């Protein structure tokens, strides 16, 4: 799946709740995956970006 405008829009909407939040950890388990662990106050979410499924929550 290409990282086009629709995917970018979806990623932005998912990340909006973490404005002024902090990045806890960033992992790159392999060359096609990026995992972000973000937190803001008591909210914590893990985002898994990879080539086949751009955003998994």
Helices and strands as residue ranges (DSSP letters): H 5-15, G 16-18, E 22-27, E 33-40, E 43-50
